[in-house]
Amino acid sequence: MAYPRQSALELSGFKMRQAGISKRVKKLTVSAIKEMMHLAQGIPGVISLAQGTPTFLTPHSVRFELGQELMNNPQIGKYAPFAGLPVLKSAIASKLKRQHGIKVNSDTEILVTVGAMEAVAAAILTVVDPKDEVLIFSPGFPSHIMQIELAEGRPIFIPLNEAAGWTLDLAAFKNKISARTKAVVICNPNNPTGSLLTEQDLRSIAVLAKKNGFWIITDEPYDFLVYDRKAHFSILQISEIRNQLIACYSFSKEYAMSGFRVGYIYAAADVVNQMLKVHDALALAAATPSQYAATLALTHGTREVSYFVKEFAKRRALICRRLDQLPDLFSYQTPAGTYYIFVKIIPPFEDYQFALDMLKEAKVAAVPGSAFGPTGKRHLRFCFAQTEDVINEAFNRIEKWWSNKKMSKSK
């Protein structure tokens, strides 16, 4: 049975045509992240802590050098090779070797995509058949759920342990494996909780994948963003599983390039060759200017990344302090990575309606937790990628709104 999800748009009165629409699409819901952003745009003065959009500019050196390319490179307005610019693929291979110590054939094992979103969608469409089961953590990224359903697979939710900091319960993972298990999708650090799978967690998953013959699809846009001197371990470093691995990456978060829409895939050459069919059907090629920008980010933009991490750490500390001032409304586990915090709503409120009320009455947007899977009920995801002033103003509004709500209830 599919996980029943609400739609914030439909709750707000938006109508969707039913006649003539495919069953495959009708059973999908728009990601609640996009829904809340759409609703927020219709309300003047809303502060959004919903979508994960950093406030930082793309590194100046990238923008400046890209301007030169736009003016002087006669190829920049033409299609790129559909697997990606060779210069970018070579730079990606160098990054993977530097970061994970692995040797990559940039010609055959790298595929440049339209962001990590297309990368994960292409991976799922390449390996998942109708009725195949795909394991996904709950809470987990809503778009991954949609991508599995678009491939007519079945998302199988593995609950993370909230009390232990949203950690992996390996016994629960094992219990969800069946003869129909085709893949697991891993986002590490996790979106929305910010929790981090350990090296031992990932080695255990790799052993299970090897034993049971399922694929591992990773989505790691936040691999650079880990706090408290904790180390991010990538499953890419486990050589025994690489033939069953499709690793997806993004430039959006690490280099403040979300508008460029460029990402990439690492997989075995014979897997990439199959994925090229899906990539060709979905996108043909990532935008040529974006691919040049990504190349420049890998060669010119690395200095800013450490600054981004330090600033996000300050914003994490701030949002935790502000949440501590609302102990009768929210509880939380401190995120180990990303720029999200997944909070529990302490009063018995339904999270979709709570998020809509907070949007309309307090003019603060957050994402209802149920969108992230069944374990997300009665939770909200806040993004702390905004400036400290914006975070403070958002929580000033929430505090005032909650105080008024309690007063009106007591009358």
C-alpha positions in Angstrom: 0.0 0.0 0.0 1.4 3.4 -1.0 2.1 5.9 1.7 -0.8 8.4 1.8 0.5 11.9 1.6 -1.4 15.2 1.8 -1.1 18.1 -0.5 -0.7 21.6 1.0 -1.9 23.0 -2.4 -5.1 21.0 -2.3 -5.7 21.8 1.3 -5.4 25.5 0.3 -8.0 25.1 -2.5 -5.9 24.4 -5.5 -7.7 22.2 -8.1 -6.0 19.5 -10.2 -7.5 18.0 -13.3 -8.2 14.3 -13.1 -9.8 13.4 -16.5 -7.2 12.3 -19.0 -4.3 12.4 -16.6 -2.2 9.3 -16.3 -2.6 7.1 -13.2 1.2 7.3 -12.7 1.1 11.1 -12.3 -2.2 11.3 -10.5 -0.9 9.3 -7.6 2.1 11.7 -7.2 2.0 14.8 -5.0 4.0 17.9 -5.6 6.9 18.0 -3.1 5.7 19.8 0.0 8.9 21.9 -0.2 7.8 23.3 -3.5 4.2 23.6 -2.4 5.1 25.7 0.6 7.3 27.9 -1.5 4.4 28.4 -4.0 1.9 29.3 -1.3 4.4 31.6 0.4 4.8 33.6 -2.8 1.1 34.5 -2.7 1.4 36.0 0.9 3.2 39.4 1.2 6.0 39.6 3.7 6.5 35.9 4.3 9.9 34.7 5.7 10.8 31.3 4.2 12.6 28.7 6.2 11.2 26.1 3.8 13.4 25.7 0.7 17.1 24.9 1.1 18.4 28.0 -0.8 21.7 29.4 0.7 22.1 33.2 0.9 25.6 33.1 -0.4 26.5 34.3 -3.9 28.2 31.9 -6.3 32.0 32.5 -5.8 33.2 35.7 -7.4 36.0 34.0 -9.3 33.5 31.6 -10.9 31.2 34.4 -11.9 34.0 36.5 -13.3 35.7 33.7 -15.3 32.3 32.5 -16.6 31.6 36.0 -17.9 34.8 35.8 -19.9 33.7 32.4 -21.3 30.3 33.8 -22.2 32.0 36.6 -24.1 34.8 34.7 -25.8 34.0 31.0 -26.1 32.2 30.3 -29.4 31.0 26.9 -28.2 29.2 28.1 -25.0 25.9 28.7 -26.8 25.9 25.2 -28.3 25.0 21.7 -27.0 27.6 20.1 -24.9 28.5 16.4 -25.5 25.5 14.6 -24.0 27.6 12.8 -21.3 29.3 16.1 -20.3 32.2 18.4 -21.2 35.4 16.4 -21.1 37.1 19.2 -19.2 34.4 19.0 -16.5 34.4 15.2 -16.3 38.2 15.3 -15.8 37.9 17.9 -13.0 35.2 15.7 -11.3 37.5 12.6 -11.5 40.3 14.7 -9.9 37.9 15.8 -7.1 36.8 12.2 -6.4 40.4 11.0 -6.3 41.3 13.8 -4.0 38.3 13.5 -1.7 37.8 9.7 -1.6 41.1 8.3 -2.9 39.5 6.4 -5.8 40.7 6.3 -9.4 38.0 7.2 -11.9 37.9 6.9 -15.6 36.4 10.3 -16.5 35.6 9.2 -20.1 33.4 6.2 -19.1 32.4 6.4 -15.4 31.2 10.0 -15.1 27.9 11.4 -16.5 27.1 15.1 -16.1 23.4 15.8 -15.3 20.9 18.6 -14.8 21.5 18.7 -11.1 21.5 15.8 -8.7 17.7 15.6 -9.1 18.0 14.4 -12.6 20.9 12.2 -11.6 18.8 10.3 -8.9 15.8 10.2 -11.3 17.9 8.7 -14.0 19.5 6.2 -11.6 16.1 5.0 -10.4 14.6 4.8 -13.9 17.6 2.8 -15.0 17.4 0.1 -12.4 13.8 0.0 -11.1 11.0 -2.0 -12.8 7.3 -1.7 -11.9 6.5 -3.2 -8.5 10.1 -3.4 -7.5 10.7 -2.3 -3.9 13.1 0.6 -3.2 14.3 1.1 0.4 14.3 4.7 1.6 14.8 6.1 5.1 12.0 7.8 6.9 12.3 10.8 7.3 13.7 11.0 3.7 13.7 13.5 0.9 10.2 13.8 -0.7 11.5 14.0 -4.3 13.1 10.6 -3.9 9.7 9.1 -3.0 8.2 10.7 -6.1 11.0 9.5 -8.3 10.5 5.9 -7.1 6.8 6.2 -7.7 7.3 7.7 -11.2 9.3 4.6 -12.0 6.3 2.6 -10.7 8.4 1.1 -7.9 7.3 0.9 -4.3 9.0 3.0 -1.7 9.6 0.9 1.4 10.2 3.1 4.4 12.9 2.3 7.0 12.3 4.4 10.2 15.2 6.2 11.7 15.6 6.3 15.5 14.6 9.8 16.6 15.5 9.4 20.3 19.0 8.4 19.3 19.5 11.3 17.0 17.7 10.0 13.9 20.2 7.1 13.6 20.1 3.9 11.6 18.3 0.9 13.1 20.1 -1.9 11.3 17.6 -4.6 12.5 14.8 -2.5 11.0 16.7 -2.2 7.8 17.3 -5.9 7.5 13.6 -6.6 8.2 12.5 -4.5 5.2 14.6 -6.4 2.7 12.6 -8.8 0.6 12.9 -10.8 -2.7 11.5 -7.7 -4.5 14.1 -5.3 -3.1 15.9 -3.7 -6.0 17.7 -0.7 -4.5 18.2 1.6 -1.5 18.4 5.3 -1.8 20.7 7.0 0.7 21.0 10.7 1.3 23.9 11.3 3.7 23.9 13.6 5.6 20.2 13.1 5.7 17.7 15.6 4.4 15.6 16.6 6.5 17.1 15.5 9.8 20.8 16.4 9.2 21.8 13.0 10.8 24.9 11.3 9.6 25.4 7.6 8.7 28.6 6.3 10.2 31.3 4.3 8.4 30.0 1.2 10.2 26.4 1.9 9.1 27.5 2.2 5.5 29.7 -0.9 5.6 26.8 -2.9 7.0 24.5 -1.7 4.2 27.1 -2.6 1.7 27.3 -6.1 3.1 23.5 -6.4 2.9 23.5 -5.1 -0.7 26.2 -7.5 -1.8 24.4 -10.5 -0.1 20.9 -9.6 -1.4 21.9 -8.2 -4.8 20.3 -4.8 -4.6 21.6 -1.4 -5.9 22.8 1.4 -3.7 21.9 4.9 -5.1 23.5 7.7 -3.1 22.5 11.4 -3.1 25.2 13.4 -1.4 24.8 17.1 -2.0 25.7 17.9 1.6 28.8 15.7 1.9 30.9 18.9 2.5 28.6 20.2 5.3 29.3 18.3 8.5 29.7 19.9 11.9 31.6 19.4 15.1 34.7 18.0 13.4 32.8 14.8 12.5 34.0 13.0 9.4 31.8 12.3 6.4 32.4 8.8 5.1 31.2 8.0 1.6 30.1 4.5 0.6 32.1 5.3 -2.6 35.1 4.3 -0.6 34.0 0.7 -0.2 35.5 -0.9 -3.3 33.7 -4.2 -3.0 30.3 -2.5 -3.7 31.2 -0.2 -6.5 29.7 -2.4 -9.2 26.3 -2.1 -7.5 26.7 1.7 -6.7 25.3 4.8 -8.5 26.6 7.9 -6.7 24.9 11.2 -7.4 26.4 14.6 -6.6 25.5 18.3 -7.0 27.2 21.6 -7.3 24.2 23.5 -6.0 24.9 23.5 -2.2 28.7 23.3 -2.0 29.4 26.1 -4.5 26.1 28.1 -4.1 25.1 27.2 -7.7 21.6 26.0 -7.3 20.4 28.1 -10.3 23.0 26.6 -12.6 21.3 23.1 -12.4 24.3 20.9 -12.8 25.3 17.6 -11.1 26.9 14.4 -11.9 26.9 10.6 -11.5 29.7 8.2 -10.8 29.0 4.5 -11.7 30.6 1.6 -13.5 31.1 2.2 -17.2 28.5 -0.4 -18.3 25.9 1.2 -16.0 26.7 4.7 -17.2 26.1 3.5 -20.8 22.6 2.3 -19.8 21.9 5.6 -17.9 22.9 7.6 -21.0 19.6 6.4 -22.6 17.5 7.9 -19.8 19.6 11.1 -19.7 19.1 11.5 -23.4 15.4 11.1 -23.1 15.1 13.4 -20.1 17.5 16.2 -20.8 19.9 15.5 -23.7 22.6 17.4 -22.0 23.2 19.8 -19.1 23.4 23.5 -20.1 26.8 24.3 -21.6 27.3 27.5 -19.6 26.5 25.6 -16.4 29.0 23.0 -17.2 31.7 25.6 -17.7 30.6 27.2 -14.4 30.9 23.8 -12.7 34.4 23.4 -14.1 35.4 26.8 -12.8 33.9 26.0 -9.4 36.2 22.9 -9.1 39.3 24.9 -10.1 38.5 28.4 -8.7 35.7 28.1 -6.1 37.0 25.8 -3.4 38.3 28.6 -1.1 34.7 29.8 -0.3 33.5 26.4 0.7 35.2 26.5 4.2 33.7 29.9 4.8 30.2 28.6 3.9 30.6 25.8 6.4 31.7 28.2 9.2 28.7 30.4 8.6 26.2 27.5 8.5 27.6 26.4 11.8 26.8 29.8 13.3 23.3 29.7 11.9 22.8 26.1 13.3 23.8 27.4 16.8 21.4 30.3 16.5 18.3 28.3 15.4 19.0 25.8 18.2 19.0 28.7 20.7 15.8 30.1 19.3 14.1 26.6 19.4 15.2 26.3 23.1 13.1 29.3 23.8 10.0 27.4 22.7 10.2 24.3 24.9 6.4 23.9 25.0 6.1 24.0 21.2 9.2 22.2 19.7 11.8 19.6 20.5 14.7 18.6 18.3 17.8 16.6 17.7 20.8 18.7 16.8 21.8 18.1 13.2 25.2 16.7 12.5 25.2 18.0 8.9 23.2 19.9 6.2 21.4 23.2 6.9 18.2 21.6 8.1 16.7 20.9 11.5 13.7 18.5 11.9 11.6 19.6 14.9 8.9 17.7 16.7 5.6 19.6 17.3 4.9 18.9 21.0 1.2 19.9 21.1 -1.1 17.4 19.3 -1.3 19.4 16.0 -1.4 17.8 12.6 1.7 19.0 10.8 0.3 20.0 7.5 -2.4 22.2 9.0 0.1 23.6 11.6 2.5 24.6 8.8 -0.3 26.3 6.8 -1.5 28.2 9.9 2.0 29.3 10.7 2.4 30.4 7.1 -0.8 32.4 7.0 -0.9 33.8 10.6 2.8 34.1 11.5 4.0 34.6 7.9 6.8 32.0 8.4 7.1 29.1 6.0 8.4 25.7 7.0 7.8 22.2 5.5 5.3 19.8 7.1 7.1 16.7 8.3 4.7 14.1 6.9 6.0 14.9 3.4 9.2 13.2 4.4 7.6 9.8 5.1 5.5 8.3 7.9 8.1 8.9 10.6 7.8 12.6 9.8 4.3 13.0 11.2 3.9 15.9 13.7 7.3 17.4 12.7 8.5 20.4 10.7 11.6 21.0 8.7 13.3 24.4 9.1 16.1 25.5 6.9 18.7 27.6 8.5 20.5 28.7 5.3 19.1 32.2 5.7 21.0 35.0 7.4 21.0 35.3 11.2 18.8 38.4 11.0 16.2 36.6 9.0 16.3 33.5 11.3 15.8 35.8 14.3 12.9 37.7 12.7 11.3 34.4 11.8 11.4 33.1 15.4 10.3 36.5 16.8 7.2 36.0 14.7 6.7 32.4 15.7 7.1 33.2 19.4 4.5 36.0 19.2 2.1 33.9 17.2 2.4 31.0 19.6 2.0 33.2 22.6 -1.2 34.7 21.1 -2.4 31.2 20.2 -2.0 30.0 23.8 -3.8 33.1 25.1 -6.8 32.7 22.8 -7.0 29.1 23.8 -7.1 29.9 27.5 -9.9 32.4 27.2 
